[in-house]
């Protein structure tokens, strides 16, 4: 053996020449003590081999007969069920789950209506004017070029250039028709027709545990039109974006939502848009939020029909009841609601009979805890709609009907 090769390799190898030395007997070995001569050993070996083969053949035949006829009846008597031959050789088919089939169908239906949005915004700094690029997603809500997205995607209306990227590879410049930073919603218009339109669902009928599918452009255009799925994890969630802005009534989902798929749709199992993806909690995975689509429906309709949208107004000056008590250093024993400080002359509130000091705690069946909640609720209505208000006046609960009128 080559000693040098053994030192280079950490394994102990058995080389071919060593194998031959181990199995080849020499003339002085004790192997010859078992036979009288080489010829007799050869004849004896052949005879023994034939005997062994014959015995093995007979044993194999007997074993097969026993396994075929005796084995099953014996196992039956012992109460053991044997598997049939057909079952043992039957191929295993792996079938996709219903959820996977549903997600694929939803994506096929909704994907053409999802767009990418790139923006260019000029920002001022100590070094002068700087251009900042942005990226987000959107969803087509009308065949004549109306696209719903987040306000922050288009820099809250400050983007100087907007480009919309479609599923078929086309691009078109976009124009902001309406924008509201409080709602974090915006409508962008492109000069195109016959576009594929997303079907809008009913976010008020959602239940926790339902399938939720998000489509968008997370982390840049190289991952555009990424699909993630999960469930509706919670409803009517509130998150504090900064010291003054609280987003309320949000849909919580564990479908992955990242910065690039903001503005994209959150879909149900029917492929209907139930929300617009808007935010996630950076410190935790699986905590994404979407704006319910029902908040945007009236806005979309008005912008398409009128070219703009103005929220209905009540004609009141209001303040959170918590803040009101804190400012005055008093305790009214009321935690949620908004207090009316002033009522405009000839306003909808005045016509309904509201007066300063009234505390609004409900609008229809929706609890009103903050001014932000009330403002968001007003987006659901248009001129001519009527609502029922539940208020506290002198610590007594009462109800008033209010009709929204044109703001003059």
N, C-alpha and C positions, 0 to 999 in steps of 0.2 A: 504494500500500500504506500501511496505517496504521502509522507508525513506533512509536507508543506501544504497540501490541499486541506488536510484535516485541521490545521491551525487557522486557515482562512475562514472556515465555515463553522458556525456554532452548533450545527446539528451533527449527530453521529450517523454517518451514512454507511450503508452496506453496499459495497461495490460489487460488480458482477464477478470479478475474480475471487472475491472472498466467499461468495455463495457457492462457487464450484468447489472450493476447498472444504467447505462444511459438509457437502452432501456426497463427495466422491470418496469412497473408502480406499485406503491404501492396502498393499499386499499383507501388511502385518496387523491389520485391524482385527478386532474380535468378531467382525461380521462373519468371517469364514467358520467360526465355531458352530454356527447354526446349520451348516450343511456339509455333506461329504465332498461334493465337487461342484464346479461351476455349472456343468451340464444338468446335474440333478436339481440344482437350485433353480435353473431356468425352467425345467420341466415342472418342478413343484410349484413354481410361481404362476405358470400358465394355468395349471390345474386349479390352483387355489383361486385364481382370478375368475375362472369360469364358474366355479362353485359360488363365489360371492355374488356374481352377476345373476345367476339363476335364483339364488335365495332372495335377492333384492327385488327381482321381477315378480316372484310369487307373493312376496310381502306387499308389494305395491298393488297387485290385483286384489288381494284379500282386503287391504285397507280401503280400496275404492268401494268394494261391495259393502263393507261394514258402514262406511260413511254414507252410502246411498240409501241402503235399506234399513239398517239397524239404528243408525244415529238419530234420524228424525223421530222414529217411534219412541226411542228411549228418551229423547228430550221432551217429547210430548207427554210421556208418562211422568216426567219430572216437573211438568208445568212450565217449560221454557219454550217460547215461541221462536221459531227459526225464520230468518229472512229468506224470501224467495230469490231465485237466481235472477229473475227479471229485475227486481228491485235493486239488487246489488250492482247490476251493470247499467242501470238507468242513468243517463247523464243529468247533471245538476244544472238547472237554468237559473241564473241570477237575474232577477227582475228589478227594475228601478222602482223606487217608492212613488206613491201618489204625489207627495210633495215635490219630488224632483220633476215629474212630468208636468205638474202645475207650474212650477217656476219656468220651465222651458216654454210652455205655452204663453205665459204672461209676457216673457221677454220677447217672444216672436211678435206678439200683438203690440206691445208698447214701445219697443226700441226705436222704430222709425220716427216717433214723435219726440224723442229726447234729443236735445241739441247741446253743443258745447258753446260757451260764451267766453271770449277773450276781451279784455278791456285795457285801455291806456288812460292813466290818470296823471295829471300834473300836480305835484306836491311841492310846497315851498319849504326850504330849509335854509340854514345859515350859509350854505354853499350856493344858494340860488334855486332855480326851478329844476326839479328832477321828475322824469317820467317814470311811473311805476306801472308795471304790467300786472294784470289780474286774470284769474281764470275761475270759471264756475260752470254751472249747468243750467238748463232750463227745459221747459216742456211746452210744446205747441198746443194752444187751446182753441185756435180758430184757423181754418184753412187759408184765410187771407193774410196770414203772417203775424198773428198775435201770439206772443210767447210770455209765459209766466215764469218768473225767477225770483231770487232774493234781492232785496234792496242792497245788501252789502256786496253782492256780486257785481253790481254796476256802480260801486263806490257811492252808494246812497244818492245816485243821480248826478254825481260829479264827474263821471268818466267822460273824457273828451272824444273817445273813440270806442265803439263797440262792434265786434265782429261775431257773427253767429255761424257756427259750423254744424252742418246737417249730416244726417246718417249716411246719405249717398255721396258724401265728399264735397258737396257744394258749400260755398261761403257767401255771406251777404252782410252788408253793413246794417247795424241796428240803431233804432232811435227810441229813447225812453218816452213813453206816453204818460205813464203814471208811476209814482214812486212814493212809498211811505216807510220811513226808517223805523217807526214805532212797531209796525206790523212785520217789518223786514220782508216786504213784498214789493215787486215791481212788475210792470208790463212793458215789454220791448216789442217794437214793430219792425218787420222787415218788408221790403217791397217785393213780395212773392205771393203766388196764389197756388191753389190746389195742393196744399201741404197736408201731410198725414197728421190727423188730430187725435190727441189722447182723449179717452173717455173719462169723464169725471164721476167719481163715486160719491157716497154719502158718509162723511166722516162722523156724523152724529150717531150712526148705527154701529160703530165699531165696538168690538169686545176684546178684552185682554186675552191673549193667547192665539188670536188670529194670525194667519200668515202675513208677513210684511216683506216686500221686495223693493230694494232701492237700486236705481240706475243713475250713473253719473260719471264724472271724470275725476276720480281721486288722484291727488298727487301729480297732476299734469296730463297733457294730451297723450303722452305715451301709454297711459292707462285709461284712455277715454272709453266711455260706455261700459264701465265695469259694473257687473251685477253682484249684489250681495243680498242675502236673504236671512230672515229671522222671524220674529213674532212681534206682535204688539205687546210691549212689556208694561205699559201703563197709559192712562189717559188723564187729561186735565192737569198736566204737570206745569209747574212754574219754575223758571230759572232766572237768576239775577245776572244780567249781562255786565252791568257796571253799577255805579252808585245810584243812578237815576232810572235806568232802563230795566224793567222786569218783563220777561216774556211769559205769557200765561196761556192756559188751555192747550198746551202742546201735547202731541202724541209722542210717547217714548217707545223706542224700538231698540232691539239688539242687533238689527241689521247694520253692518258697518257703515258709518257715515264719516267722511273726512272732508277736509277743506275744499277739495275740487268738486265733490258732488253736491255741494250746497246749491240749492235752486233746482235740483233734479227732483223727479217724482218719487214718492213713496206709494207703492201699489198694493192692492189687495189681490186675493186669489182669482178674481175675475179680470185682472189686468186694468182695473180702474184706478185713477189717481185719487188717493185718500189724503195725501199731504204733500207739502213741499219741504224737502230736507233743509234744515237750517242751522243746526248746531250739534256739538258733541261736548262731553266733559273730557278735557284733555288728560286728567289724572286717572281716568278709568276707561277700560275697554267695554264695549257693549252698552254704552249709554249715549244713544243718539236721539235727536228730537226733530220733529217735523211740525209745520204749521198745518192745522186741519184745513182741508180744501174748501169746506163750507164757508170759511171766513172769506175766501177769495171769490166765491161764485157771483155775488152781487156786484163786486168790483169789476170782474171780467165782463159781465153783461153790460154794465154802464159804459165801460171804456170802449167796447166794440160798437155799441149803439150810439153813444154820445161823443166819443173821442176823448173823454176824460171822466174822472170820478171825484165827486165831493161827498164826503161823509155827511149823513144827516146830523143835525145838532138839536140839542134840547133847549138851548138858550139859558144855560146856568153856569155859574162859577162854583166849582166844587173842590173839596179837599178830603184826603183820606181821614177817616175818623180817628185813627191812631195818631196821626200827625197833629190833628186839630187838638186832641186832648193833651199831647205833649207840649204844644206851643203855649197853651193856656194853663198848663199845670193842673188840670182837672181830671177826674175819673168819672165818666158817665156809665161805666160798667158795660160798655159796648166795644167789642174787639174788631168787628168787620163791618164795613159799610163806607159810604161817602156822604159827607154832610154838604148841604147846599148853602153857600154863602150869599149868593145873589141870584135873582131871577130876572131875566131880560123882559122888557115890556113887549107885549104882543108875541112872545115866544111860544113854542110848543109847550114848554113847562108851565108858563103862566096860564095858558088856556086849559091845561090839565088840572090846575089848582095847586101846584107846588108853591111853597113859600120858603124863605130863608129859615134855616134851622131844621128842615126836614132831613132825615137820614135815609138814603136809598139803600135797601138791603137786597132787593131782587128786581130783575127785569124779566118778565114772563116767569119761567121756571129756573132761571139762571141766577145763582147767588152772586151778588156784587160786593166784593170785599175791598176793592181798591179803585182809585180813579182810572188806573191803567186798564183794569178789567172792564169798566164801564165804557171807556173809549173803544176798546176792541170789540165790545158787544155791539156798538153803534154801527160798525162796518157791515153788519149783517142786514141792515134795514135800508130802505129807500123812502123817498117822499111818498106819503099816502099810507104807509104801513102803520098799524096800531100795536101798542104794547101795553101790558099790564105792569104797573110799578107797585112793589110792596115797599112801604116806607114806615119809619118810626117818627111819630110826632107826639111830643110830650110823653115819651115812653109808652105810647100806645101804637100798636101795629094797625095799619090801614092800607087800602089799595086804591089806586087811581089809574084811570085809563089815559094814555097819551097818544096823540096822533102826530107823526112827524110832518112838518110843513116846510115849504121852501124857505131858505134862509135869505131874507131881504136886507 
